[in-house]
Amino acid sequence: MIRKRQLQNKICILSMLVNILLYLIAFPYSGECSDQKLIDDYVKRIAELKAKAYTKALPKNAYEHAPKSGAVVDYGTFDHIIVGAGAAGCVIANRLTEDSSRRALLLEAGEHGTDLTDIPAMRNYLTDSNYNWGYMSVPQTTACLGLKEQRCSLHRGKGIGGSTIINGLFYVRGNDRDYNNWYSQGNVGWSYKDVLPYFKKSENYLEGDPRYHGKEGYLNVETWEEISVQTQAFYDAHKLLGMKELDFNGESQLGYGKPEFNIKHGKRQSTGNAFILPILSRSNLELLTNSYVIKVLIDKQKRAYGVLFTRNGKLYKAVSRSDIILSAGAFGSPHLLMLSGIGPRSHLEETGISVVEDLPVGELLLDHTGLYYLDFATNYTETERPLDDLVRRYIAGGGPLANAFSMDGISFLQTKRSKNTKYPDVEILMIPSINSDESTAKFWNIEENVLEDVLKDNDPRRSFTIVGFLMHPKSKGFMRLNSSNPFDYPVINPMLLSDPDGVDIETMYQMIELVLEMVKSEPFKKLDTKLRHAPLSACKDHKYKSRNYWYCFLRHLALPLFHTVGTCKMGIHPSKGAVVNPELKVFGVDNLRVADASIMPSTTSGHTSAPTMMIGEKVSDIIRCT
């Protein structure tokens, strides 16, 4: 049976190669003529993708994965089973199978990406595709009030690469203090000096200081060099205000710089592209797509020994001789643990699930709180470029299509509330004038009447947007099971801006004031920069631009930035809120680990994909050394 599946895998790889060959036959290289055919093909398919985007509702459950019968098919025994081919899971599968004596099964509910998912800017049009789980929060009371049904969008990638298929591709490790904070909570082996080698191990960044950057890893990192007129003003303003330009993944983080992206010659470097595609021929790695895990199997001695999963209408059981590693993400991993009887006792009992281990799974949920619609008008007009020109530039390795969120400026700053001289509390991102459409609003799930307010009299060719987010929120959310049915989505409550002392909303207000002060500087004055007058109707009872107005504005338009952490917190004991120990072993259950963003005990100063990949690198070493 094993040889049969290995043969099937080889047939699958051969099929992929045949498809590539057929494409090359259809569009053979013949100089300029062939290039034009390729451009025309991309233009056609991109236009079709845009036309289809947001035409169907997001999934509300995973019933598409339900089996047609309860008969269980034996899928065999492996040394390791990895659940989820995301930012960590792909790394783990790669590293564990470097040892040819280890056989690993990598299970992923989604599919392989395509050449369209490889175009970074297409992520906006993949939101209602098969590459997004489509999670939504429950209705909120302290943030997301300007969104439909007051529910926050919680986009999560589904496919080989997980959320790195649809994310913004920012490579931001965070601050050294972030990891030293983890260490100070008792997480031995997770200080900055401990984790830096794992960041470097993944990385291929030829421009970086070798003290902080790697040059031989699977993951390509490139500095974004295409700077707009408005972003140059952004940089000049920072410099004028005494800030320094720097590599924010290097020696220090406070300041401004050019973004570093996970792209390679303009194409998306998802973890699937970086860590899995190069090793698909390994005979000791079995990768299964469309495979939805519904339960971890645990014996009476509390030892995890296998998983149940569905695939193409059938129910399978796979057994593991050694570690089962959950890398299903900050929502998927806690969901699976609770379905398997590992979680808060009272919640599991009321849901009708037998308790295996009473642990605080899902009791903590942290996310960076962002503000997207801070728009400014200028006297500069961006030239509108046709799609075929954008495609031509993408094929050459750059241009707007190679930038997922059209962001070409970044800075890490301190508001007046910051009490540490080297620790930023907010991140600022610059989006220059772009040829925008309604897809951005649909991406965020903005209510129609709110959208009319924020886009009133907007000329996207002459305006720019500042996106800011809070990096170390005090507000804490939670997640729960919706039912004992594994195909029901979990209940997710981010509770942004809910901290009782109001620290989070005040810090975000100070961030707005900091930005408004910055645009008064001479570089922005040369562009006649002004805050675009677009007051929210929902905040009409407050004086425009007053503190109370901005508080109201934030309540309506502050959003989660898809950087959820903490739902399977790492720590020294469950009494301290921990679900896994510093070796990422689940407390009280043998042979079971969690390795993804869910284990982070606190937020990092930046985006979460880079730290999650680092977690994958580190846990792989931990496993190989035990």
C-alpha positions as CSV (number, residue, x, y, z in Angstrom):
1,M,0.0,0.0,0.0
2,I,2.9,2.3,0.9
3,R,4.5,1.7,-2.5
4,K,1.2,2.3,-4.2
5,R,0.8,5.7,-2.5
6,Q,4.5,6.6,-3.3
7,L,3.7,5.8,-6.9
8,Q,0.6,8.0,-6.8
9,N,2.7,10.9,-5.5
10,K,5.2,10.5,-8.3
11,I,2.3,10.4,-10.8
12,C,1.0,13.6,-9.2
13,I,4.4,15.3,-9.6
14,L,4.7,14.0,-13.2
15,S,1.2,15.4,-13.9
16,M,2.3,18.8,-12.7
17,L,5.3,18.7,-14.9
18,V,3.2,17.6,-17.9
19,N,0.9,20.6,-17.3
20,I,3.8,22.9,-17.3
21,L,5.1,21.3,-20.5
22,L,1.7,21.7,-22.1
23,Y,1.6,25.4,-21.1
24,L,5.0,25.9,-22.7
25,I,3.8,24.1,-25.8
26,A,0.8,26.4,-25.9
27,F,3.0,29.5,-25.4
28,P,6.4,28.5,-26.8
29,Y,9.1,31.0,-26.4
30,S,9.7,32.8,-29.7
31,G,11.0,36.2,-28.5
32,E,8.7,39.2,-28.4
33,C,5.7,37.3,-29.9
34,S,5.8,34.7,-27.2
35,D,6.1,37.3,-24.4
36,Q,3.0,39.1,-25.8
37,K,1.1,35.8,-25.7
38,L,2.1,35.3,-22.1
39,I,1.1,38.9,-21.2
40,D,-2.3,38.5,-23.0
41,D,-3.0,35.2,-21.2
42,Y,-2.2,36.8,-17.8
43,V,-4.4,39.8,-18.6
44,K,-7.3,37.6,-19.6
45,R,-7.1,35.5,-16.5
46,I,-6.5,38.3,-14.1
47,A,-9.6,40.1,-15.5
48,E,-11.6,37.0,-15.1
49,L,-10.4,36.6,-11.5
50,K,-11.3,40.2,-10.7
51,A,-14.8,39.8,-12.3
52,K,-15.5,36.6,-10.2
53,A,-14.1,38.1,-6.9
54,Y,-16.7,38.7,-4.1
55,T,-19.5,37.2,-6.2
56,K,-20.1,34.4,-3.7
57,A,-20.6,34.3,0.1
58,L,-17.7,33.2,2.3
59,P,-18.0,29.7,3.7
60,K,-19.7,29.5,7.1
61,N,-18.6,26.0,7.9
62,A,-16.4,23.1,6.6
63,Y,-19.3,20.7,5.6
64,E,-17.7,20.3,2.1
65,H,-15.2,18.1,3.8
66,A,-17.7,15.8,5.5
67,P,-17.4,12.1,4.6
68,K,-20.2,10.3,2.9
69,S,-20.0,7.4,5.4
70,G,-18.6,6.6,8.8
71,A,-16.4,3.7,7.5
72,V,-12.8,4.3,8.5
73,V,-10.0,3.4,6.0
74,D,-6.5,2.7,7.4
75,Y,-4.0,5.1,5.8
76,G,-0.9,3.5,7.4
77,T,1.8,4.4,9.9
78,F,4.3,7.2,9.8
79,D,7.1,8.5,12.1
80,H,5.5,12.0,12.1
81,I,2.1,13.4,11.2
82,I,1.9,17.1,10.6
83,V,-1.5,18.7,10.5
84,G,-1.6,21.9,8.4
85,A,0.8,23.0,5.6
86,G,1.0,26.6,6.6
87,A,3.8,29.0,7.7
88,A,5.1,26.5,10.2
89,G,3.9,23.1,8.9
90,C,5.7,23.4,5.6
91,V,8.9,24.2,7.3
92,I,8.5,21.3,9.7
93,A,7.8,18.8,6.9
94,N,10.9,20.0,5.0
95,R,13.3,19.8,8.0
96,L,12.1,16.5,9.4
97,T,12.3,14.7,6.1
98,E,15.9,15.9,5.6
99,D,16.6,12.7,7.6
100,S,15.7,10.0,5.1
101,S,15.0,7.5,7.9
102,R,12.0,9.6,9.0
103,R,8.6,9.2,7.2
104,A,6.3,12.1,7.5
105,L,2.7,12.6,6.5
106,L,1.7,16.3,5.9
107,L,-2.1,16.8,5.8
108,E,-3.6,20.0,4.3
109,A,-7.3,20.8,3.9
110,G,-6.6,23.1,0.9
111,E,-5.0,22.7,-2.5
112,H,-1.8,23.7,-4.3
113,G,-1.4,27.3,-5.4
114,T,-1.4,28.4,-9.0
115,D,0.5,31.0,-11.1
116,L,-2.3,33.4,-10.2
117,T,-1.8,33.0,-6.4
118,D,1.9,33.6,-7.1
119,I,1.0,37.2,-8.1
120,P,1.2,39.0,-4.8
121,A,-1.4,41.7,-5.7
122,M,-4.0,39.0,-6.5
123,R,-4.5,38.3,-2.8
124,N,-7.3,40.9,-2.8
125,Y,-9.3,38.9,-5.3
126,L,-8.8,35.5,-3.6
127,T,-10.8,36.3,-0.5
128,D,-13.9,34.4,-1.5
129,S,-11.9,31.7,-3.3
130,N,-11.0,28.2,-2.1
131,Y,-7.8,29.7,-0.7
132,N,-9.6,31.4,2.3
133,W,-11.3,29.6,5.2
134,G,-13.6,32.7,5.5
135,Y,-13.7,32.9,9.3
136,M,-15.7,35.8,10.8
137,S,-15.9,37.0,14.3
138,V,-19.1,37.1,16.4
139,P,-20.7,40.6,16.5
140,Q,-18.4,43.1,18.3
141,T,-19.2,45.9,20.7
142,T,-15.8,47.7,21.0
143,A,-14.4,47.6,17.5
144,C,-15.4,46.7,13.9
145,L,-18.7,48.7,14.5
146,G,-18.5,50.0,10.9
147,L,-18.4,46.5,9.4
148,K,-21.3,44.5,8.2
149,E,-23.2,43.0,11.2
150,Q,-20.3,44.5,13.3
151,R,-18.3,41.3,12.5
152,C,-14.6,41.4,11.8
153,S,-13.2,39.6,8.8
154,L,-10.7,37.0,9.9
155,H,-9.1,35.8,6.6
156,R,-7.0,32.7,6.9
157,G,-5.2,31.0,4.0
158,K,-6.2,27.5,3.0
159,G,-3.8,25.6,0.9
160,I,-0.1,24.6,0.6
161,G,1.4,27.6,2.3
162,G,-1.6,28.4,4.6
163,S,-2.0,32.1,5.1
164,T,1.3,32.8,3.2
165,I,-0.8,32.2,0.1
166,I,-2.9,35.3,0.7
167,N,-1.0,37.5,3.2
168,G,0.9,40.8,2.6
169,L,4.3,39.0,2.4
170,F,6.0,41.4,4.9
171,Y,9.1,39.8,6.4
172,V,9.2,41.4,9.9
173,R,10.7,39.4,12.7
174,G,9.9,41.8,15.5
175,N,12.0,43.3,18.3
176,D,14.6,41.5,20.3
177,R,12.6,42.4,23.5
178,D,9.6,40.4,22.2
179,Y,11.5,37.1,22.5
180,N,13.3,38.1,25.7
181,N,9.8,38.7,27.1
182,W,8.9,35.1,26.1
183,Y,12.0,33.9,27.9
184,S,11.2,36.0,31.0
185,Q,7.9,34.1,31.3
186,G,9.9,30.9,31.8
187,N,10.2,29.8,28.2
188,V,13.8,28.6,28.2
189,G,15.3,28.5,24.8
190,W,13.1,31.3,23.3
191,S,15.2,34.4,24.0
192,Y,16.3,36.5,21.1
193,K,19.8,35.0,21.0
194,D,18.2,31.6,21.0
195,V,15.8,32.2,18.1
196,L,18.0,34.4,15.9
197,P,19.8,31.4,14.4
198,Y,16.5,29.9,13.3
199,F,15.5,33.1,11.5
200,K,18.8,33.1,9.7
201,K,18.5,29.4,8.8
202,S,15.3,30.0,6.8
203,E,16.4,33.1,5.1
204,N,18.0,33.8,1.7
205,Y,18.6,37.6,1.9
206,L,21.7,38.6,0.0
207,E,21.7,42.3,1.0
208,G,21.6,41.8,4.8
209,D,24.1,42.2,7.5
210,P,25.4,38.6,8.1
211,R,25.2,39.0,11.8
212,Y,21.4,39.1,11.5
213,H,20.6,37.6,8.1
214,G,21.0,34.3,6.4
215,K,22.0,33.8,2.7
216,E,21.5,30.1,2.2
217,G,17.9,29.3,3.3
218,Y,14.9,28.2,1.4
219,L,13.0,31.5,1.9
220,N,13.8,34.4,-0.4
221,V,13.6,37.9,1.1
222,E,13.9,41.0,-1.1
223,T,14.0,44.7,-0.3
224,W,11.3,46.7,-2.1
225,E,13.1,49.3,-4.1
226,E,10.2,51.0,-6.1
227,I,9.5,54.2,-4.2
228,S,6.7,56.6,-5.2
229,V,6.8,60.4,-5.0
230,Q,4.5,60.3,-1.9
231,T,6.5,57.6,-0.2
232,Q,9.7,59.6,-0.7
233,A,8.0,62.4,1.2
234,F,7.1,59.8,3.9
235,Y,10.8,58.9,4.2
236,D,12.0,62.5,4.1
237,A,9.5,63.5,6.8
238,H,10.8,60.8,9.1
239,K,14.4,61.9,8.5
240,L,13.5,65.5,9.2
241,L,11.9,64.5,12.5
242,G,15.2,62.9,13.6
243,M,14.4,59.3,12.8
244,K,17.0,57.0,11.2
245,E,16.7,54.7,8.1
246,L,17.4,51.1,9.0
247,D,17.0,47.5,8.4
248,F,14.2,46.7,10.9
249,N,15.2,43.0,10.9
250,G,18.7,44.0,12.0
251,E,20.4,45.6,15.0
252,S,17.6,47.9,15.9
253,Q,14.0,48.5,14.9
254,L,13.0,52.1,15.8
255,G,13.0,54.1,12.6
256,Y,11.9,53.8,9.0
257,G,13.0,51.8,6.0
258,K,12.1,50.0,2.8
259,P,9.8,47.0,3.2
260,E,11.3,43.5,3.1
261,F,9.0,41.0,1.3
262,N,8.9,37.3,0.8
263,I,9.1,37.5,-3.0
264,K,11.4,36.0,-5.6
265,H,11.7,37.9,-8.8
266,G,8.3,39.5,-8.1
267,K,6.6,36.2,-7.3
268,R,5.0,35.2,-4.0
269,Q,7.3,33.1,-1.8
270,S,4.7,31.2,0.2
271,T,6.0,28.5,2.5
272,G,4.6,26.1,0.0
273,N,6.6,27.6,-2.8
274,A,9.7,28.0,-0.7
275,F,9.8,24.9,1.5
276,I,7.6,22.2,-0.2
277,L,7.9,22.5,-4.0
278,P,11.7,21.9,-4.0
279,I,11.3,18.7,-2.0
280,L,8.2,17.0,-3.5
281,S,10.3,14.2,-4.9
282,R,11.4,13.1,-1.4
283,S,10.1,9.5,-1.0
284,N,9.8,9.9,2.8
285,L,7.4,12.8,2.6
286,E,3.8,12.2,1.8
287,L,1.7,15.3,1.1
288,L,-2.1,15.0,1.0
289,T,-4.3,17.9,-0.1
290,N,-8.0,18.2,0.5
291,S,-7.4,16.4,3.8
292,Y,-9.4,17.7,6.8
293,V,-8.4,16.4,10.2
294,I,-11.3,16.0,12.6
295,K,-9.7,14.4,15.7
296,V,-6.5,13.5,17.3
297,L,-6.6,9.9,18.5
298,I,-5.5,9.5,22.2
299,D,-5.3,6.3,24.1
300,K,-6.2,5.6,27.8
301,Q,-2.6,6.4,28.8
302,K,-3.1,9.9,27.3
303,R,-0.7,9.2,24.4
304,A,-1.6,10.6,21.0
305,Y,-1.2,7.9,18.4
306,G,-2.9,9.0,15.3
307,V,-5.5,11.2,13.6
308,L,-8.8,10.9,11.8
309,F,-9.1,12.9,8.6
310,T,-11.5,13.1,5.7
311,R,-10.5,13.2,2.1
312,N,-12.6,13.2,-1.0
313,G,-15.7,11.9,0.8
314,K,-13.9,9.2,2.7
315,L,-12.8,8.9,6.4
316,Y,-9.2,7.8,7.1
317,K,-7.1,6.9,10.1
318,A,-3.3,7.5,10.1
319,V,-1.0,6.4,12.9
320,S,2.2,8.0,14.1
321,R,5.1,6.3,15.9
322,S,6.4,9.6,17.1
323,D,5.3,13.2,17.3
324,I,1.9,14.4,16.0
325,I,2.4,18.1,15.3
326,L,-0.5,20.5,15.0
327,S,0.3,23.4,12.7
328,A,-3.2,24.2,11.7
329,G,-3.0,27.9,12.7
330,A,-4.2,30.1,15.6
331,F,-7.8,29.0,14.9
332,G,-7.3,25.5,13.5
333,S,-5.0,24.1,16.2
334,P,-7.1,25.1,19.3
335,H,-10.3,24.0,17.4
336,L,-8.8,20.5,16.8
337,L,-7.5,20.2,20.4
338,M,-10.9,20.9,21.8
339,L,-12.6,18.5,19.4
340,S,-10.1,15.9,20.7
341,G,-11.0,16.5,24.4
342,I,-8.2,18.9,25.2
343,G,-9.5,22.2,26.5
344,P,-11.4,24.0,29.3
345,R,-13.3,21.3,31.2
346,S,-16.5,23.2,31.7
347,H,-16.7,24.2,28.0
348,L,-16.0,20.7,26.7
349,E,-18.6,19.2,29.0
350,E,-21.3,21.6,28.0
351,T,-20.4,20.9,24.4
352,G,-20.8,17.1,25.0
353,I,-17.1,16.2,24.5
354,S,-15.3,13.8,26.8
355,V,-12.5,15.5,28.6
356,V,-9.0,14.1,28.1
357,E,-7.1,17.0,29.6
358,D,-8.3,20.2,31.2
359,L,-6.2,23.0,29.6
360,P,-6.9,26.7,28.9
361,V,-7.1,26.2,25.1
362,G,-8.6,29.3,23.4
363,E,-8.8,31.2,26.6
364,L,-6.3,33.8,25.3
365,L,-6.6,35.5,21.9
366,L,-4.4,38.4,20.9
367,D,-4.2,40.3,17.6
368,H,-2.7,43.5,16.3
369,T,-5.3,46.2,16.0
370,G,-5.1,48.1,12.7
371,L,-6.6,51.2,11.2
372,Y,-6.7,51.3,7.4
373,Y,-8.8,54.3,6.3
374,L,-6.6,57.3,7.2
375,D,-6.5,59.0,3.9
376,F,-4.7,62.1,2.6
377,A,-5.1,64.3,-0.5
378,T,-2.1,65.7,-2.4
379,N,-1.4,67.8,-5.5
380,Y,0.5,64.9,-7.1
381,T,-1.3,62.7,-9.6
382,E,-0.2,59.1,-10.2
383,T,-0.2,58.0,-13.8
384,E,-2.8,55.3,-14.5
385,R,-1.2,52.3,-16.1
386,P,-3.1,49.6,-18.2
387,L,-3.1,46.1,-16.9
388,D,-1.0,44.7,-19.8
389,D,1.8,47.2,-18.7
390,L,1.5,46.0,-15.1
391,V,1.7,42.4,-16.2
392,R,4.8,43.1,-18.4
393,R,6.5,44.6,-15.3
394,Y,5.5,41.7,-13.2
395,I,7.0,39.2,-15.6
396,A,10.2,41.3,-15.5
397,G,10.2,40.9,-11.7
398,G,8.6,44.0,-10.3
399,G,5.9,46.6,-10.6
400,P,2.7,47.0,-8.6
401,L,1.5,43.4,-9.1
402,A,4.5,42.2,-7.1
403,N,3.4,44.2,-4.0
404,A,0.5,42.5,-2.2
405,F,-0.9,45.6,-0.4
406,S,0.8,48.3,-2.6
407,M,2.7,49.3,0.6
408,D,6.2,50.7,-0.1
409,G,7.1,52.5,3.1
410,I,7.3,51.3,6.7
411,S,8.3,52.6,10.1
412,F,8.3,51.5,13.7
413,L,7.5,54.4,16.1
414,Q,6.7,55.3,19.6
415,T,3.7,57.2,20.7
416,K,3.7,59.5,23.8
417,R,2.5,56.5,25.8
418,S,5.6,54.5,25.2
419,K,7.8,54.2,28.2
420,N,10.7,52.2,26.7
421,T,13.3,54.1,24.6
422,K,14.0,51.1,22.3
423,Y,10.6,49.4,22.0
424,P,8.1,50.6,19.4
425,D,4.4,50.5,20.2
426,V,3.0,51.2,16.7
427,E,3.8,50.4,13.1
428,I,3.1,52.7,10.2
429,L,2.7,51.6,6.6
430,M,2.5,53.9,3.5
431,I,0.2,53.1,0.6
432,P,0.8,55.7,-2.2
433,S,-1.7,56.7,-4.9
434,I,-3.1,53.6,-6.6
435,N,-5.8,52.6,-9.1
436,S,-8.1,51.3,-6.4
437,D,-11.5,49.7,-6.7
438,E,-14.2,48.4,-4.3
439,S,-12.4,45.2,-3.6
440,T,-10.4,46.7,-0.7
441,A,-13.7,47.6,1.1
442,K,-15.1,44.2,0.4
443,F,-11.9,42.6,1.7
444,W,-12.5,44.3,5.1
445,N,-16.3,43.7,5.1
446,I,-17.0,47.5,5.4
447,E,-20.7,48.5,5.8
448,E,-22.0,50.3,2.7
449,N,-23.0,53.6,4.4
450,V,-19.6,53.7,6.2
451,L,-17.9,53.1,2.9
452,E,-19.7,56.0,1.3
453,D,-18.4,58.3,4.0
454,V,-14.7,57.2,3.8
455,L,-14.6,57.2,0.0
456,K,-16.5,60.5,-0.5
457,D,-14.9,62.7,-3.1
458,N,-11.9,60.4,-3.2
459,D,-9.5,60.5,-6.2
460,P,-7.3,57.5,-5.7
461,R,-4.7,58.8,-8.2
462,R,-4.1,61.9,-6.0
463,S,-4.5,60.5,-2.5
464,F,-2.5,58.2,-0.2
465,T,-3.3,56.1,2.8
466,I,-1.5,55.6,6.1
467,V,-2.2,52.3,7.7
468,G,-1.2,52.1,11.4
469,F,-1.5,49.3,13.9
470,L,-1.0,48.7,17.6
471,M,1.7,46.1,18.3
472,H,1.2,45.2,21.9
473,P,-2.5,45.3,22.8
474,K,-3.8,44.9,26.3
475,S,-7.2,43.7,25.0
476,K,-7.8,40.0,25.1
477,G,-10.3,37.9,23.2
478,F,-11.1,34.2,23.2
479,M,-12.4,31.3,21.0
480,R,-14.7,28.4,21.7
481,L,-16.3,25.5,20.0
482,N,-19.6,26.1,18.3
483,S,-20.5,22.5,18.7
484,S,-19.0,19.0,18.9
485,N,-19.4,18.8,15.1
486,P,-15.9,19.1,13.6
487,F,-17.3,20.7,10.5
488,D,-18.8,23.7,12.4
489,Y,-16.5,26.7,12.5
490,P,-15.4,27.8,16.0
491,V,-16.8,30.9,17.8
492,I,-14.1,33.6,17.6
493,N,-14.3,36.8,19.7
494,P,-11.3,39.1,19.2
495,M,-12.6,41.8,21.6
496,L,-10.3,44.6,20.2
497,L,-10.1,47.8,22.1
498,S,-11.8,46.3,25.1
499,D,-9.2,46.6,27.8
500,P,-10.8,48.2,30.9
501,D,-8.3,51.0,31.3
502,G,-8.7,52.1,27.7
503,V,-4.9,51.9,27.0
504,D,-5.3,50.4,23.5
505,I,-7.7,53.0,22.1
506,E,-5.7,55.9,23.6
507,T,-2.5,54.5,22.1
508,M,-4.1,54.3,18.7
509,Y,-5.4,57.9,19.1
510,Q,-1.9,59.0,19.9
511,M,-0.7,57.1,16.7
512,I,-3.2,59.2,14.7
513,E,-2.0,62.4,16.2
514,L,1.6,61.3,15.5
515,V,0.7,60.8,11.8
516,L,-1.2,64.1,11.6
517,E,1.8,65.9,13.0
518,M,4.1,64.2,10.5
519,V,2.1,65.3,7.5
520,K,2.6,68.9,8.6
521,S,6.3,68.6,7.9
522,E,8.0,70.3,4.9
523,P,8.3,67.2,2.6
524,F,4.5,66.7,2.8
525,K,3.8,70.4,2.5
526,K,5.5,70.4,-0.9
527,L,2.7,68.0,-2.0
528,D,0.1,70.2,-0.4
529,T,-0.9,67.2,1.8
530,K,-4.2,67.5,3.7
531,L,-6.2,65.0,5.7
532,R,-9.1,64.2,3.3
533,H,-12.3,65.6,4.7
534,A,-14.5,62.6,5.1
535,P,-16.1,62.6,8.5
536,L,-18.0,59.5,9.5
537,S,-21.8,60.0,9.8
538,A,-21.8,57.6,12.8
539,C,-19.5,60.1,14.6
540,K,-21.4,63.3,13.7
541,D,-22.2,64.0,17.4
542,H,-18.5,64.7,18.0
543,K,-16.4,67.6,16.9
544,Y,-14.5,66.6,13.8
545,K,-10.9,65.6,14.6
546,S,-11.4,65.9,18.3
547,R,-10.3,63.1,20.7
548,N,-13.9,61.9,21.0
549,Y,-14.3,61.9,17.2
550,W,-11.2,59.8,16.7
551,Y,-12.3,57.4,19.5
552,C,-15.6,57.0,17.6
553,F,-13.7,56.6,14.3
554,L,-11.5,53.9,15.8
555,R,-14.5,52.0,17.3
556,H,-16.0,51.8,13.8
557,L,-12.9,51.2,11.6
558,A,-10.3,49.6,13.8
559,L,-9.8,46.0,12.6
560,P,-7.8,42.8,13.4
561,L,-4.8,42.5,11.1
562,F,-4.9,38.6,10.9
563,H,-2.0,38.3,13.3
564,T,-3.8,36.1,15.9
565,V,-1.6,34.5,18.5
566,G,-1.9,33.0,22.0
567,T,-4.7,30.5,21.6
568,C,-2.4,27.6,22.5
569,K,-0.1,29.6,24.7
570,M,3.4,28.4,25.5
571,G,4.5,28.6,29.1
572,I,5.6,26.7,32.2
573,H,2.3,25.5,33.6
574,P,-1.4,25.4,32.8
575,S,-2.1,27.5,35.9
576,K,-0.3,30.3,34.1
577,G,-2.5,30.0,31.1
578,A,-0.2,27.6,29.2
579,V,-1.3,24.9,26.8
580,V,2.2,23.8,25.6
581,N,5.6,23.8,27.3
582,P,8.8,25.4,25.9
583,E,9.3,22.2,23.8
584,L,5.8,22.8,22.4
585,K,4.5,19.6,24.0
586,V,0.9,19.7,25.0
587,F,0.6,19.4,28.8
588,G,-0.6,16.1,30.0
589,V,-0.7,14.3,26.6
590,D,2.3,12.5,25.3
591,N,3.4,12.5,21.6
592,L,1.5,15.7,20.8
593,R,2.9,19.1,20.0
594,V,1.5,22.4,18.7
595,A,3.8,24.5,16.5
596,D,2.3,27.6,14.9
597,A,1.4,31.2,15.8
598,S,-1.1,29.9,18.4
599,I,1.8,29.1,20.8
600,M,3.1,32.7,21.0
601,P,2.6,33.9,24.6
602,S,2.5,37.6,23.6
603,T,2.5,39.6,20.4
604,T,5.6,40.5,18.4
605,S,6.5,44.0,17.1
606,G,5.5,43.4,13.6
607,H,3.9,40.7,11.3
608,T,3.6,37.1,12.4
609,S,4.6,35.0,9.3
610,A,8.4,35.3,10.0
611,P,8.1,34.4,13.7
612,T,5.8,31.4,12.8
613,M,8.4,30.1,10.3
614,M,11.0,30.5,13.0
615,I,8.8,28.4,15.3
616,G,8.7,25.7,12.6
617,E,12.5,25.7,12.3
618,K,13.0,25.5,16.1
619,V,10.5,22.8,16.8
620,S,12.1,20.7,14.0
621,D,15.4,20.9,15.8
622,I,13.8,20.1,19.1
623,I,12.2,16.9,17.7
624,R,15.3,15.8,15.9
625,C,17.3,16.1,19.1
626,T,15.0,14.1,21.2
